[in-house]
Amino acid sequence: MLLSILLFLGSEDIILIAVVVLLLFGGKKIPELMKGLGKGVKSFKDGMEGIDNELKNPLKQEPAKEPEKDKPPEKTVNEPSP
């Protein structure tokens, strides 16, 4: 959808939008906004890759540990000591 909108914008329209953004946010704030936008896009891509990895490599279930049979049971609080 965004691509179809960009196809209908001419160079004059894009320059006008850039000037309006520059006037609204100022020259010093734009790099901060672009840095934040870049971090958001990177985070989104990392999340999508994580989902792809989970779908391609399903979770492997580890076998449950068997209880130790040689070890005597621990004493409870109510048992008298010898």
PDB file with SEQRES, HELIX, SHEET and CRYST1 records, atoms N, CA, C and O in Angstrom:
SEQRES   1 A   82  MET LEU LEU SER ILE LEU LEU PHE LEU GLY SER GLU ASP          
SEQRES   2 A   82  ILE ILE LEU ILE ALA VAL VAL VAL LEU LEU LEU PHE GLY          
SEQRES   3 A   82  GLY LYS LYS ILE PRO GLU LEU MET LYS GLY LEU GLY LYS          
SEQRES   4 A   82  GLY VAL LYS SER PHE LYS ASP GLY MET GLU GLY ILE ASP          
SEQRES   5 A   82  ASN GLU LEU LYS ASN PRO LEU LYS GLN GLU PRO ALA LYS          
SEQRES   6 A   82  GLU PRO GLU LYS ASP LYS PRO PRO GLU LYS THR VAL ASN          
SEQRES   7 A   82  GLU PRO SER PRO                                              
HELIX    1 AA1 LEU A    2  PHE A    8  1                                   7    
HELIX    2 AA2 SER A   11  PHE A   25  1                                  15    
HELIX    3 AA3 LYS A   29  LYS A   56  1                                  28    
CRYST1    1.000    1.000    1.000  90.00  90.00  90.00 P 1           1          
ATOM      1  N   MET A   1       0.827  -1.183   0.000  1.00  0.00           N  
ATOM      2  CA  MET A   1       0.000   0.000   0.000  1.00  0.00           C  
ATOM      3  C   MET A   1       0.877   1.254   0.000  1.00  0.00           C  
ATOM      4  O   MET A   1       0.626   2.197  -0.751  1.00  0.00           O  
ATOM      5  N   LEU A   2       1.912   1.253   0.856  1.00  0.00           N  
ATOM      6  CA  LEU A   2       2.802   2.401   0.919  1.00  0.00           C  
ATOM      7  C   LEU A   2       3.515   2.594  -0.409  1.00  0.00           C  
ATOM      8  O   LEU A   2       3.723   3.725  -0.849  1.00  0.00           O  
ATOM      9  N   LEU A   3       3.889   1.495  -1.045  1.00  0.00           N  
ATOM     10  CA  LEU A   3       4.568   1.579  -2.327  1.00  0.00           C  
ATOM     11  C   LEU A   3       3.657   2.181  -3.384  1.00  0.00           C  
ATOM     12  O   LEU A   3       4.107   2.975  -4.210  1.00  0.00           O  
ATOM     13  N   SER A   4       2.389   1.813  -3.369  1.00  0.00           N  
ATOM     14  CA  SER A   4       1.468   2.369  -4.354  1.00  0.00           C  
ATOM     15  C   SER A   4       1.262   3.871  -4.134  1.00  0.00           C  
ATOM     16  O   SER A   4       1.076   4.618  -5.094  1.00  0.00           O  
ATOM     17  N   ILE A   5       1.294   4.310  -2.882  1.00  0.00           N  
ATOM     18  CA  ILE A   5       1.170   5.738  -2.596  1.00  0.00           C  
ATOM     19  C   ILE A   5       2.411   6.471  -3.089  1.00  0.00           C  
ATOM     20  O   ILE A   5       2.307   7.553  -3.666  1.00  0.00           O  
ATOM     21  N   LEU A   6       3.587   5.883  -2.863  1.00  0.00           N  
ATOM     22  CA  LEU A   6       4.830   6.525  -3.285  1.00  0.00           C  
ATOM     23  C   LEU A   6       4.937   6.624  -4.803  1.00  0.00           C  
ATOM     24  O   LEU A   6       5.579   7.536  -5.324  1.00  0.00           O  
ATOM     25  N   LEU A   7       4.312   5.691  -5.510  1.00  0.00           N  
ATOM     26  CA  LEU A   7       4.368   5.742  -6.966  1.00  0.00           C  
ATOM     27  C   LEU A   7       3.611   6.951  -7.527  1.00  0.00           C  
ATOM     28  O   LEU A   7       3.953   7.460  -8.595  1.00  0.00           O  
ATOM     29  N   PHE A   8       2.591   7.405  -6.809  1.00  0.00           N  
ATOM     30  CA  PHE A   8       1.801   8.535  -7.285  1.00  0.00           C  
ATOM     31  C   PHE A   8       2.382   9.873  -6.858  1.00  0.00           C  
ATOM     32  O   PHE A   8       1.914  10.918  -7.310  1.00  0.00           O  
ATOM     33  N   LEU A   9       3.399   9.863  -5.993  1.00  0.00           N  
ATOM     34  CA  LEU A   9       4.026  11.106  -5.565  1.00  0.00           C  
ATOM     35  C   LEU A   9       5.128  11.478  -6.547  1.00  0.00           C  
ATOM     36  O   LEU A   9       5.957  10.645  -6.912  1.00  0.00           O  
ATOM     37  N   GLY A  10       5.126  12.717  -6.963  1.00  0.00           N  
ATOM     38  CA  GLY A  10       6.181  13.209  -7.830  1.00  0.00           C  
ATOM     39  C   GLY A  10       7.324  13.777  -7.008  1.00  0.00           C  
ATOM     40  O   GLY A  10       7.245  13.827  -5.781  1.00  0.00           O  
ATOM     41  N   SER A  11       8.367  14.197  -7.669  1.00  0.00           N  
ATOM     42  CA  SER A  11       9.521  14.741  -6.956  1.00  0.00           C  
ATOM     43  C   SER A  11       9.155  16.042  -6.233  1.00  0.00           C  
ATOM     44  O   SER A  11       9.674  16.318  -5.151  1.00  0.00           O  
ATOM     45  N   GLU A  12       8.277  16.826  -6.819  1.00  0.00           N  
ATOM     46  CA  GLU A  12       7.849  18.072  -6.176  1.00  0.00           C  
ATOM     47  C   GLU A  12       7.087  17.783  -4.883  1.00  0.00           C  
ATOM     48  O   GLU A  12       7.253  18.492  -3.890  1.00  0.00           O  
ATOM     49  N   ASP A  13       6.253  16.741  -4.895  1.00  0.00           N  
ATOM     50  CA  ASP A  13       5.495  16.373  -3.697  1.00  0.00           C  
ATOM     51  C   ASP A  13       6.426  15.904  -2.577  1.00  0.00           C  
ATOM     52  O   ASP A  13       6.235  16.255  -1.413  1.00  0.00           O  
ATOM     53  N   ILE A  14       7.420  15.118  -2.937  1.00  0.00           N  
ATOM     54  CA  ILE A  14       8.362  14.612  -1.938  1.00  0.00           C  
ATOM     55  C   ILE A  14       9.177  15.758  -1.340  1.00  0.00           C  
ATOM     56  O   ILE A  14       9.416  15.779  -0.133  1.00  0.00           O  
ATOM     57  N   ILE A  15       9.603  16.704  -2.163  1.00  0.00           N  
ATOM     58  CA  ILE A  15      10.339  17.864  -1.665  1.00  0.00           C  
ATOM     59  C   ILE A  15       9.460  18.686  -0.735  1.00  0.00           C  
ATOM     60  O   ILE A  15       9.932  19.157   0.299  1.00  0.00           O  
ATOM     61  N   LEU A  16       8.194  18.867  -1.082  1.00  0.00           N  
ATOM     62  CA  LEU A  16       7.268  19.621  -0.234  1.00  0.00           C  
ATOM     63  C   LEU A  16       7.088  18.922   1.119  1.00  0.00           C  
ATOM     64  O   LEU A  16       7.086  19.581   2.158  1.00  0.00           O  
ATOM     65  N   ILE A  17       6.941  17.619   1.110  1.00  0.00           N  
ATOM     66  CA  ILE A  17       6.794  16.868   2.365  1.00  0.00           C  
ATOM     67  C   ILE A  17       8.056  17.007   3.205  1.00  0.00           C  
ATOM     68  O   ILE A  17       7.969  17.189   4.420  1.00  0.00           O  
ATOM     69  N   ALA A  18       9.243  16.925   2.574  1.00  0.00           N  
ATOM     70  CA  ALA A  18      10.505  17.061   3.303  1.00  0.00           C  
ATOM     71  C   ALA A  18      10.629  18.439   3.938  1.00  0.00           C  
ATOM     72  O   ALA A  18      11.101  18.552   5.070  1.00  0.00           O  
ATOM     73  N   VAL A  19      10.215  19.488   3.234  1.00  0.00           N  
ATOM     74  CA  VAL A  19      10.278  20.850   3.772  1.00  0.00           C  
ATOM     75  C   VAL A  19       9.326  20.997   4.957  1.00  0.00           C  
ATOM     76  O   VAL A  19       9.679  21.621   5.958  1.00  0.00           O  
ATOM     77  N   VAL A  20       8.136  20.435   4.857  1.00  0.00           N  
ATOM     78  CA  VAL A  20       7.170  20.513   5.958  1.00  0.00           C  
ATOM     79  C   VAL A  20       7.708  19.781   7.183  1.00  0.00           C  
ATOM     80  O   VAL A  20       7.584  20.279   8.302  1.00  0.00           O  
ATOM     81  N   VAL A  21       8.299  18.612   6.986  1.00  0.00           N  
ATOM     82  CA  VAL A  21       8.872  17.864   8.108  1.00  0.00           C  
ATOM     83  C   VAL A  21      10.011  18.662   8.729  1.00  0.00           C  
ATOM     84  O   VAL A  21      10.136  18.720   9.952  1.00  0.00           O  
ATOM     85  N   LEU A  22      10.831  19.266   7.904  1.00  0.00           N  
ATOM     86  CA  LEU A  22      11.944  20.081   8.408  1.00  0.00           C  
ATOM     87  C   LEU A  22      11.432  21.257   9.227  1.00  0.00           C  
ATOM     88  O   LEU A  22      12.004  21.581  10.267  1.00  0.00           O  
ATOM     89  N   LEU A  23      10.371  21.892   8.775  1.00  0.00           N  
ATOM     90  CA  LEU A  23       9.804  23.025   9.518  1.00  0.00           C  
ATOM     91  C   LEU A  23       9.157  22.585  10.827  1.00  0.00           C  
ATOM     92  O   LEU A  23       9.253  23.286  11.834  1.00  0.00           O  
ATOM     93  N   LEU A  24       8.502  21.432  10.816  1.00  0.00           N  
ATOM     94  CA  LEU A  24       7.823  20.956  12.019  1.00  0.00           C  
ATOM     95  C   LEU A  24       8.797  20.512  13.101  1.00  0.00           C  
ATOM     96  O   LEU A  24       8.631  20.862  14.269  1.00  0.00           O  
ATOM     97  N   PHE A  25       9.811  19.742  12.719  1.00  0.00           N  
ATOM     98  CA  PHE A  25      10.686  19.133  13.717  1.00  0.00           C  
ATOM     99  C   PHE A  25      12.016  19.850  13.895  1.00  0.00           C  
ATOM    100  O   PHE A  25      12.657  19.692  14.933  1.00  0.00           O  
ATOM    101  N   GLY A  26      12.438  20.615  12.937  1.00  0.00           N  
ATOM    102  CA  GLY A  26      13.722  21.301  13.040  1.00  0.00           C  
ATOM    103  C   GLY A  26      14.860  20.411  12.579  1.00  0.00           C  
ATOM    104  O   GLY A  26      14.734  19.187  12.554  1.00  0.00           O  
ATOM    105  N   GLY A  27      15.960  21.028  12.217  1.00  0.00           N  
ATOM    106  CA  GLY A  27      17.094  20.301  11.676  1.00  0.00           C  
ATOM    107  C   GLY A  27      17.793  19.398  12.679  1.00  0.00           C  
ATOM    108  O   GLY A  27      18.337  18.358  12.307  1.00  0.00           O  
ATOM    109  N   LYS A  28      17.783  19.791  13.958  1.00  0.00           N  
ATOM    110  CA  LYS A  28      18.486  19.001  14.976  1.00  0.00           C  
ATOM    111  C   LYS A  28      17.702  17.766  15.399  1.00  0.00           C  
ATOM    112  O   LYS A  28      18.296  16.781  15.838  1.00  0.00           O  
ATOM    113  N   LYS A  29      16.421  17.802  15.278  1.00  0.00           N  
ATOM    114  CA  LYS A  29      15.588  16.695  15.754  1.00  0.00           C  
ATOM    115  C   LYS A  29      15.450  15.582  14.711  1.00  0.00           C  
ATOM    116  O   LYS A  29      15.193  14.437  15.083  1.00  0.00           O  
ATOM    117  N   ILE A  30      15.610  15.875  13.451  1.00  0.00           N  
ATOM    118  CA  ILE A  30      15.403  14.884  12.391  1.00  0.00           C  
ATOM    119  C   ILE A  30      16.371  13.699  12.499  1.00  0.00           C  
ATOM    120  O   ILE A  30      15.927  12.560  12.353  1.00  0.00           O  
ATOM    121  N   PRO A  31      17.685  13.912  12.750  1.00  0.00           N  
ATOM    122  CA  PRO A  31      18.564  12.743  12.898  1.00  0.00           C  
ATOM    123  C   PRO A  31      18.153  11.822  14.049  1.00  0.00           C  
ATOM    124  O   PRO A  31      18.268  10.600  13.948  1.00  0.00           O  
ATOM    125  N   GLU A  32      17.674  12.419  15.142  1.00  0.00           N  
ATOM    126  CA  GLU A  32      17.198  11.605  16.263  1.00  0.00           C  
ATOM    127  C   GLU A  32      15.970  10.790  15.859  1.00  0.00           C  
ATOM    128  O   GLU A  32      15.845   9.624  16.233  1.00  0.00           O  
ATOM    129  N   LEU A  33      15.074  11.401  15.103  1.00  0.00           N  
ATOM    130  CA  LEU A  33      13.881  10.695  14.648  1.00  0.00           C  
ATOM    131  C   LEU A  33      14.248   9.545  13.705  1.00  0.00           C  
ATOM    132  O   LEU A  33      13.680   8.456  13.796  1.00  0.00           O  
ATOM    133  N   MET A  34      15.196   9.792  12.804  1.00  0.00           N  
ATOM    134  CA  MET A  34      15.616   8.757  11.859  1.00  0.00           C  
ATOM    135  C   MET A  34      16.341   7.619  12.579  1.00  0.00           C  
ATOM    136  O   MET A  34      16.193   6.453  12.213  1.00  0.00           O  
ATOM    137  N   LYS A  35      17.130   7.965  13.610  1.00  0.00           N  
ATOM    138  CA  LYS A  35      17.812   6.931  14.393  1.00  0.00           C  
ATOM    139  C   LYS A  35      16.789   6.044  15.102  1.00  0.00           C  
ATOM    140  O   LYS A  35      16.917   4.820  15.106  1.00  0.00           O  
ATOM    141  N   GLY A  36      15.787   6.661  15.694  1.00  0.00           N  
ATOM    142  CA  GLY A  36      14.726   5.896  16.354  1.00  0.00           C  
ATOM    143  C   GLY A  36      13.953   5.034  15.370  1.00  0.00           C  
ATOM    144  O   GLY A  36      13.596   3.897  15.679  1.00  0.00           O  
ATOM    145  N   LEU A  37      13.696   5.571  14.192  1.00  0.00           N  
ATOM    146  CA  LEU A  37      12.993   4.807  13.158  1.00  0.00           C  
ATOM    147  C   LEU A  37      13.835   3.618  12.715  1.00  0.00           C  
ATOM    148  O   LEU A  37      13.311   2.520  12.525  1.00  0.00           O  
ATOM    149  N   GLY A  38      15.134   3.831  12.551  1.00  0.00           N  
ATOM    150  CA  GLY A  38      16.033   2.751  12.159  1.00  0.00           C  
ATOM    151  C   GLY A  38      16.093   1.652  13.205  1.00  0.00           C  
ATOM    152  O   GLY A  38      16.102   0.470  12.864  1.00  0.00           O  
ATOM    153  N   LYS A  39      16.134   2.038  14.494  1.00  0.00           N  
ATOM    154  CA  LYS A  39      16.141   1.039  15.570  1.00  0.00           C  
ATOM    155  C   LYS A  39      14.838   0.247  15.580  1.00  0.00           C  
ATOM    156  O   LYS A  39      14.839  -0.963  15.809  1.00  0.00           O  
ATOM    157  N   GLY A  40      13.740   0.932  15.332  1.00  0.00           N  
ATOM    158  CA  GLY A  40      12.448   0.240  15.296  1.00  0.00           C  
ATOM    159  C   GLY A  40      12.370  -0.757  14.157  1.00  0.00           C  
ATOM    160  O   GLY A  40      11.872  -1.868  14.340  1.00  0.00           O  
ATOM    161  N   VAL A  41      12.853  -0.379  12.988  1.00  0.00           N  
ATOM    162  CA  VAL A  41      12.844  -1.285  11.832  1.00  0.00           C  
ATOM    163  C   VAL A  41      13.750  -2.479  12.103  1.00  0.00           C  
ATOM    164  O   VAL A  41      13.391  -3.611  11.782  1.00  0.00           O  
ATOM    165  N   LYS A  42      14.941  -2.235  12.701  1.00  0.00           N  
ATOM    166  CA  LYS A  42      15.867  -3.320  13.010  1.00  0.00           C  
ATOM    167  C   LYS A  42      15.240  -4.288  14.021  1.00  0.00           C  
ATOM    168  O   LYS A  42      15.349  -5.505  13.875  1.00  0.00           O  
ATOM    169  N   SER A  43      14.594  -3.741  15.033  1.00  0.00           N  
ATOM    170  CA  SER A  43      13.936  -4.575  16.038  1.00  0.00           C  
ATOM    171  C   SER A  43      12.834  -5.417  15.407  1.00  0.00           C  
ATOM    172  O   SER A  43      12.675  -6.591  15.740  1.00  0.00           O  
ATOM    173  N   PHE A  44      12.079  -4.822  14.503  1.00  0.00           N  
ATOM    174  CA  PHE A  44      11.016  -5.551  13.817  1.00  0.00           C  
ATOM    175  C   PHE A  44      11.587  -6.696  12.987  1.00  0.00           C  
ATOM    176  O   PHE A  44      11.059  -7.808  13.007  1.00  0.00           O  
ATOM    177  N   LYS A  45      12.679  -6.418  12.248  1.00  0.00           N  
ATOM    178  CA  LYS A  45      13.302  -7.461  11.429  1.00  0.00           C  
ATOM    179  C   LYS A  45      13.857  -8.585  12.294  1.00  0.00           C  
ATOM    180  O   LYS A  45      13.718  -9.759  11.950  1.00  0.00           O  
ATOM    181  N   ASP A  46      14.491  -8.231  13.428  1.00  0.00           N  
ATOM    182  CA  ASP A  46      15.013  -9.252  14.333  1.00  0.00           C  
ATOM    183  C   ASP A  46      13.888 -10.124  14.878  1.00  0.00           C  
ATOM    184  O   ASP A  46      14.037 -11.341  14.991  1.00  0.00           O  
ATOM    185  N   GLY A  47      12.769  -9.501  15.211  1.00  0.00           N  
ATOM    186  CA  GLY A  47      11.623 -10.269  15.690  1.00  0.00           C  
ATOM    187  C   GLY A  47      11.069 -11.208  14.630  1.00  0.00           C  
ATOM    188  O   GLY A  47      10.701 -12.344  14.928  1.00  0.00           O  
ATOM    189  N   MET A  48      11.013 -10.733  13.400  1.00  0.00           N  
ATOM    190  CA  MET A  48      10.526 -11.589  12.311  1.00  0.00           C  
ATOM    191  C   MET A  48      11.478 -12.758  12.067  1.00  0.00           C  
ATOM    192  O   MET A  48      11.030 -13.875  11.807  1.00  0.00           O  
ATOM    193  N   GLU A  49      12.797 -12.510  12.149  1.00  0.00           N  
ATOM    194  CA  GLU A  49      13.762 -13.589  11.985  1.00  0.00           C  
ATOM    195  C   GLU A  49      13.632 -14.606  13.117  1.00  0.00           C  
ATOM    196  O   GLU A  49      13.762 -15.810  12.896  1.00  0.00           O  
ATOM    197  N   GLY A  50      13.375 -14.117  14.331  1.00  0.00           N  
ATOM    198  CA  GLY A  50      13.193 -15.017  15.469  1.00  0.00           C  
ATOM    199  C   GLY A  50      11.982 -15.916  15.276  1.00  0.00           C  
ATOM    200  O   GLY A  50      12.027 -17.105  15.592  1.00  0.00           O  
ATOM    201  N   ILE A  51      10.913 -15.352  14.762  1.00  0.00           N  
ATOM    202  CA  ILE A  51       9.712 -16.150  14.503  1.00  0.00           C  
ATOM    203  C   ILE A  51       9.989 -17.177  13.414  1.00  0.00           C  
ATOM    204  O   ILE A  51       9.564 -18.327  13.521  1.00  0.00           O  
ATOM    205  N   ASP A  52      10.704 -16.768  12.362  1.00  0.00           N  
ATOM    206  CA  ASP A  52      11.052 -17.709  11.289  1.00  0.00           C  
ATOM    207  C   ASP A  52      11.903 -18.856  11.825  1.00  0.00           C  
ATOM    208  O   ASP A  52      11.690 -20.015  11.467  1.00  0.00           O  
ATOM    209  N   ASN A  53      12.875 -18.528  12.689  1.00  0.00           N  
ATOM    210  CA  ASN A  53      13.731 -19.573  13.262  1.00  0.00           C  
ATOM    211  C   ASN A  53      12.931 -20.539  14.121  1.00  0.00           C  
ATOM    212  O   ASN A  53      13.174 -21.746  14.087  1.00  0.00           O  
ATOM    213  N   GLU A  54      11.980 -20.022  14.888  1.00  0.00           N  
ATOM    214  CA  GLU A  54      11.158 -20.888  15.729  1.00  0.00           C  
ATOM    215  C   GLU A  54      10.280 -21.805  14.883  1.00  0.00           C  
ATOM    216  O   GLU A  54      10.054 -22.958  15.250  1.00  0.00           O  
ATOM    217  N   LEU A  55       9.792 -21.306  13.767  1.00  0.00           N  
ATOM    218  CA  LEU A  55       8.945 -22.127  12.910  1.00  0.00           C  
ATOM    219  C   LEU A  55       9.760 -23.186  12.178  1.00  0.00           C  
ATOM    220  O   LEU A  55       9.284 -24.301  11.962  1.00  0.00           O  
ATOM    221  N   LYS A  56      10.992 -22.839  11.794  1.00  0.00           N  
ATOM    222  CA  LYS A  56      11.830 -23.795  11.077  1.00  0.00           C  
ATOM    223  C   LYS A  56      12.433 -24.836  12.008  1.00  0.00           C  
ATOM    224  O   LYS A  56      12.604 -25.990  11.617  1.00  0.00           O  
ATOM    225  N   ASN A  57      12.755 -24.443  13.226  1.00  0.00           N  
ATOM    226  CA  ASN A  57      13.368 -25.342  14.205  1.00  0.00           C  
ATOM    227  C   ASN A  57      12.452 -25.455  15.410  1.00  0.00           C  
ATOM    228  O   ASN A  57      12.584 -24.682  16.358  1.00  0.00           O  
ATOM    229  N   PRO A  58      11.523 -26.408  15.390  1.00  0.00           N  
ATOM    230  CA  PRO A  58      10.611 -26.522  16.530  1.00  0.00           C  
ATOM    231  C   PRO A  58      11.372 -26.871  17.802  1.00  0.00           C  
ATOM    232  O   PRO A  58      12.474 -27.418  17.752  1.00  0.00           O  
ATOM    233  N   LEU A  59      10.778 -26.551  18.924  1.00  0.00           N  
ATOM    234  CA  LEU A  59      11.420 -26.793  20.209  1.00  0.00           C  
ATOM    235  C   LEU A  59      11.671 -28.278  20.409  1.00  0.00           C  
ATOM    236  O   LEU A  59      10.807 -29.118  20.159  1.00  0.00           O  
ATOM    237  N   LYS A  60      12.869 -28.572  20.862  1.00  0.00           N  
ATOM    238  CA  LYS A  60      13.217 -29.961  21.136  1.00  0.00           C  
ATOM    239  C   LYS A  60      12.944 -30.234  22.603  1.00  0.00           C  
ATOM    240  O   LYS A  60      13.411 -29.501  23.474  1.00  0.00           O  
ATOM    241  N   GLN A  61      12.181 -31.296  22.880  1.00  0.00           N  
ATOM    242  CA  GLN A  61      11.863 -31.626  24.257  1.00  0.00           C  
ATOM    243  C   GLN A  61      12.972 -32.510  24.817  1.00  0.00           C  
ATOM    244  O   GLN A  61      13.331 -33.531  24.231  1.00  0.00           O  
ATOM    245  N   GLU A  62      13.508 -32.094  25.967  1.00  0.00           N  
ATOM    246  CA  GLU A  62      14.533 -32.881  26.616  1.00  0.00           C  
ATOM    247  C   GLU A  62      13.860 -33.921  27.499  1.00  0.00           C  
ATOM    248  O   GLU A  62      12.821 -33.647  28.099  1.00  0.00           O  
ATOM    249  N   PRO A  63      14.451 -35.125  27.582  1.00  0.00           N  
ATOM    250  CA  PRO A  63      13.841 -36.144  28.449  1.00  0.00           C  
ATOM    251  C   PRO A  63      13.910 -35.712  29.912  1.00  0.00           C  
ATOM    252  O   PRO A  63      14.869 -35.069  30.339  1.00  0.00           O  
ATOM    253  N   ALA A  64      12.880 -36.075  30.668  1.00  0.00           N  
ATOM    254  CA  ALA A  64      12.819 -35.719  32.077  1.00  0.00           C  
ATOM    255  C   ALA A  64      13.861 -36.508  32.857  1.00  0.00           C  
ATOM    256  O   ALA A  64      14.144 -37.664  32.541  1.00  0.00           O  
ATOM    257  N   LYS A  65      14.430 -35.870  33.883  1.00  0.00           N  
ATOM    258  CA  LYS A  65      15.436 -36.543  34.707  1.00  0.00           C  
ATOM    259  C   LYS A  65      14.762 -37.551  35.619  1.00  0.00           C  
ATOM    260  O   LYS A  65      13.693 -37.294  36.173  1.00  0.00           O  
ATOM    261  N   GLU A  66      15.407 -38.708  35.767  1.00  0.00           N  
ATOM    262  CA  GLU A  66      14.882 -39.718  36.683  1.00  0.00           C  
ATOM    263  C   GLU A  66      15.361 -39.382  38.087  1.00  0.00           C  
ATOM    264  O   GLU A  66      16.477 -38.893  38.261  1.00  0.00           O  
ATOM    265  N   PRO A  67      14.533 -39.639  39.087  1.00  0.00           N  
ATOM    266  CA  PRO A  67      14.959 -39.342  40.463  1.00  0.00           C  
ATOM    267  C   PRO A  67      16.110 -40.259  40.872  1.00  0.00           C  
ATOM    268  O   PRO A  67      16.213 -41.397  40.412  1.00  0.00           O  
ATOM    269  N   GLU A  68      16.967 -39.741  41.741  1.00  0.00           N  
ATOM    270  CA  GLU A  68      18.096 -40.536  42.214  1.00  0.00           C  
ATOM    271  C   GLU A  68      17.596 -41.583  43.203  1.00  0.00           C  
ATOM    272  O   GLU A  68      16.905 -41.243  44.164  1.00  0.00           O  
ATOM    273  N   LYS A  69      17.938 -42.856  42.978  1.00  0.00           N  
ATOM    274  CA  LYS A  69      17.437 -43.944  43.823  1.00  0.00           C  
ATOM    275  C   LYS A  69      18.386 -44.262  44.968  1.00  0.00           C  
ATOM    276  O   LYS A  69      17.948 -44.775  45.998  1.00  0.00           O  
ATOM    277  N   ASP A  70      19.672 -43.972  44.819  1.00  0.00           N  
ATOM    278  CA  ASP A  70      20.644 -44.312  45.851  1.00  0.00           C  
ATOM    279  C   ASP A  70      20.636 -43.333  47.016  1.00  0.00           C  
ATOM    280  O   ASP A  70      21.109 -43.669  48.102  1.00  0.00           O  
ATOM    281  N   LYS A  71      20.126 -42.172  46.820  1.00  0.00           N  
ATOM    282  CA  LYS A  71      20.134 -41.144  47.852  1.00  0.00           C  
ATOM    283  C   LYS A  71      18.940 -41.343  48.792  1.00  0.00           C  
ATOM    284  O   LYS A  71      17.805 -41.468  48.332  1.00  0.00           O  
ATOM    285  N   PRO A  72      19.194 -41.372  50.120  1.00  0.00           N  
ATOM    286  CA  PRO A  72      18.067 -41.540  51.055  1.00  0.00           C  
ATOM    287  C   PRO A  72      17.204 -40.284  51.072  1.00  0.00           C  
ATOM    288  O   PRO A  72      17.704 -39.190  50.809  1.00  0.00           O  
ATOM    289  N   PRO A  73      15.920 -40.424  51.377  1.00  0.00           N  
ATOM    290  CA  PRO A  73      15.043 -39.252  51.402  1.00  0.00           C  
ATOM    291  C   PRO A  73      15.454 -38.300  52.513  1.00  0.00           C  
ATOM    292  O   PRO A  73      15.987 -38.709  53.544  1.00  0.00           O  
ATOM    293  N   GLU A  74      15.195 -37.024  52.277  1.00  0.00           N  
ATOM    294  CA  GLU A  74      15.530 -36.022  53.275  1.00  0.00           C  
ATOM    295  C   GLU A  74      14.543 -36.080  54.427  1.00  0.00           C  
ATOM    296  O   GLU A  74      13.376 -36.430  54.245  1.00  0.00           O  
ATOM    297  N   LYS A  75      15.027 -35.730  55.623  1.00  0.00           N  
ATOM    298  CA  LYS A  75      14.165 -35.746  56.805  1.00  0.00           C  
ATOM    299  C   LYS A  75      13.208 -34.574  56.758  1.00  0.00           C  
ATOM    300  O   LYS A  75      13.547 -33.499  56.264  1.00  0.00           O  
ATOM    301  N   THR A  76      12.019 -34.787  57.272  1.00  0.00           N  
ATOM    302  CA  THR A  76      11.055 -33.697  57.379  1.00  0.00           C  
ATOM    303  C   THR A  76      11.177 -33.040  58.731  1.00  0.00           C  
ATOM    304  O   THR A  76      11.884 -33.553  59.598  1.00  0.00           O  
ATOM    305  N   VAL A  77      10.528 -31.949  58.934  1.00  0.00           N  
ATOM    306  CA  VAL A  77      10.624 -31.187  60.172  1.00  0.00           C  
ATOM    307  C   VAL A  77       9.966 -31.936  61.328  1.00  0.00           C  
ATOM    308  O   VAL A  77      10.423 -31.806  62.463  1.00  0.00           O  
ATOM    309  N   ASN A  78       8.936 -32.697  61.091  1.00  0.00           N  
ATOM    310  CA  ASN A  78       8.180 -33.365  62.167  1.00  0.00           C  
ATOM    311  C   ASN A  78       8.871 -34.621  62.699  1.00  0.00           C  
ATOM    312  O   ASN A  78       8.482 -35.107  63.761  1.00  0.00           O  
ATOM    313  N   GLU A  79       9.852 -35.154  62.028  1.00  0.00           N  
ATOM    314  CA  GLU A  79      10.505 -36.386  62.483  1.00  0.00           C  
ATOM    315  C   GLU A  79      11.452 -36.076  63.628  1.00  0.00           C  
ATOM    316  O   GLU A  79      12.200 -35.100  63.575  1.00  0.00           O  
ATOM    317  N   PRO A  80      11.422 -36.906  64.665  1.00  0.00           N  
ATOM    318  CA  PRO A  80      12.380 -36.698  65.764  1.00  0.00           C  
ATOM    319  C   PRO A  80      13.778 -37.146  65.326  1.00  0.00           C  
ATOM    320  O   PRO A  80      13.917 -38.097  64.557  1.00  0.00           O  
ATOM    321  N   SER A  81      14.782 -36.474  65.806  1.00  0.00           N  
ATOM    322  CA  SER A  81      16.152 -36.847  65.464  1.00  0.00           C  
ATOM    323  C   SER A  81      16.651 -37.883  66.441  1.00  0.00           C  
ATOM    324  O   SER A  81      16.259 -37.829  67.607  1.00  0.00           O  
ATOM    325  N   PRO A  82      17.499 -38.835  66.041  1.00  0.00           N  
ATOM    326  CA  PRO A  82      17.971 -39.933  66.942  1.00  0.00           C  
ATOM    327  C   PRO A  82      18.952 -39.479  67.972  1.00  0.00           C  
ATOM    328  O   PRO A  82      19.418 -40.285  68.778  1.00  0.00           O  
TER     329      PRO A  82                                                      
END                                                                             
